[in-house]
Amino acid sequence: MNFLYTLLLFLHILSAVLSIGPFFVLFPVIRQMKTAEREVLAGHLTTFRGAVRLVKHAGHILVTTGMLLVWLSAWPWYTSWVVLTLAVMVGSVFFLANAFKPVLKKFEVPDADQPALTAKLTRSVWLYISLLLVMLWLMVDKPMLW
């Protein structure tokens, strides 16, 4: 049981890193997208979509291992940090599903306003990182709010 818990915890932490890390790498890509020509822009869009896909799949592992860790531990599901983490996670899932794909599609439109779209992407990336950092704080600090 101890080995299983340790393995799940390692996978959980690794998936947390993979859930947030790729977005920090995207800031230079977004900066280049602002003035990129069509051919170069297509490569940047592929990179961005790949990063979002990686984060999405890492999130699946994060949720699965997190639920297994709570189930194997002594923490009840109604504990404040567990409930709040799940609430923020649900919000981040909806955010991830809606924040990037529509904006990335708009880049494919001829004469797209690349500076405005990159500003929108930058805001969305920072908001998503903020949501993940709140979840990270909840999981590390485990505040008892009720």
Contacts in CASP RR format, 6 or more apart in sequence:
PFRMAT RR
TARGET T0000
AUTHOR 0000-0000-0000
METHOD contacts of the structure
MODEL  1
MNFLYTLLLFLHILSAVLSIGPFFVLFPVIRQMKTAEREVLAGHLTTFRG
AVRLVKHAGHILVTTGMLLVWLSAWPWYTSWVVLTLAVMVGSVFFLANAF
KPVLKKFEVPDADQPALTAKLTRSVWLYISLLLVMLWLMVDKPMLW
1 72 0 8 1.000
4 72 0 8 1.000
5 69 0 8 1.000
5 72 0 8 1.000
5 73 0 8 1.000
8 65 0 8 1.000
8 66 0 8 1.000
8 68 0 8 1.000
8 69 0 8 1.000
8 72 0 8 1.000
9 65 0 8 1.000
9 69 0 8 1.000
11 61 0 8 1.000
11 65 0 8 1.000
12 61 0 8 1.000
12 62 0 8 1.000
12 65 0 8 1.000
12 66 0 8 1.000
12 69 0 8 1.000
15 58 0 8 1.000
15 59 0 8 1.000
15 61 0 8 1.000
15 62 0 8 1.000
15 65 0 8 1.000
16 58 0 8 1.000
16 62 0 8 1.000
16 132 0 8 1.000
16 136 0 8 1.000
16 139 0 8 1.000
18 54 0 8 1.000
18 55 0 8 1.000
18 58 0 8 1.000
18 59 0 8 1.000
18 61 0 8 1.000
19 55 0 8 1.000
19 58 0 8 1.000
19 59 0 8 1.000
19 62 0 8 1.000
19 132 0 8 1.000
20 55 0 8 1.000
20 129 0 8 1.000
20 132 0 8 1.000
20 133 0 8 1.000
20 136 0 8 1.000
22 51 0 8 1.000
22 54 0 8 1.000
22 55 0 8 1.000
23 51 0 8 1.000
23 55 0 8 1.000
23 125 0 8 1.000
23 128 0 8 1.000
23 129 0 8 1.000
24 129 0 8 1.000
25 51 0 8 1.000
26 47 0 8 1.000
26 48 0 8 1.000
26 51 0 8 1.000
26 121 0 8 1.000
26 125 0 8 1.000
27 122 0 8 1.000
27 125 0 8 1.000
29 44 0 8 1.000
29 47 0 8 1.000
29 48 0 8 1.000
30 48 0 8 1.000
30 118 0 8 1.000
30 121 0 8 1.000
30 122 0 8 1.000
30 125 0 8 1.000
31 118 0 8 1.000
32 40 0 8 1.000
32 44 0 8 1.000
33 41 0 8 1.000
33 44 0 8 1.000
33 45 0 8 1.000
33 48 0 8 1.000
33 107 0 8 1.000
33 114 0 8 1.000
33 117 0 8 1.000
33 118 0 8 1.000
33 121 0 8 1.000
34 114 0 8 1.000
34 115 0 8 1.000
34 118 0 8 1.000
35 114 0 8 1.000
35 115 0 8 1.000
36 44 0 8 1.000
36 114 0 8 1.000
41 107 0 8 1.000
41 114 0 8 1.000
45 104 0 8 1.000
45 107 0 8 1.000
45 108 0 8 1.000
48 100 0 8 1.000
48 104 0 8 1.000
48 121 0 8 1.000
49 104 0 8 1.000
52 96 0 8 1.000
52 100 0 8 1.000
52 101 0 8 1.000
55 96 0 8 1.000
56 96 0 8 1.000
63 89 0 8 1.000
70 77 0 8 1.000
70 82 0 8 1.000
75 82 0 8 1.000
76 82 0 8 1.000
77 83 0 8 1.000
79 142 0 8 1.000
79 144 0 8 1.000
80 143 0 8 1.000
80 144 0 8 1.000
80 145 0 8 1.000
80 146 0 8 1.000
81 138 0 8 1.000
81 139 0 8 1.000
81 141 0 8 1.000
81 142 0 8 1.000
81 143 0 8 1.000
81 144 0 8 1.000
81 145 0 8 1.000
84 138 0 8 1.000
84 145 0 8 1.000
85 135 0 8 1.000
85 138 0 8 1.000
85 139 0 8 1.000
88 131 0 8 1.000
88 134 0 8 1.000
88 135 0 8 1.000
88 138 0 8 1.000
89 135 0 8 1.000
91 131 0 8 1.000
92 128 0 8 1.000
92 131 0 8 1.000
92 132 0 8 1.000
92 135 0 8 1.000
95 124 0 8 1.000
95 127 0 8 1.000
95 128 0 8 1.000
95 131 0 8 1.000
96 128 0 8 1.000
99 124 0 8 1.000
99 127 0 8 1.000
99 128 0 8 1.000
100 121 0 8 1.000
100 124 0 8 1.000
103 117 0 8 1.000
103 120 0 8 1.000
103 121 0 8 1.000
103 124 0 8 1.000
104 121 0 8 1.000
106 112 0 8 1.000
106 117 0 8 1.000
107 114 0 8 1.000
107 117 0 8 1.000
END
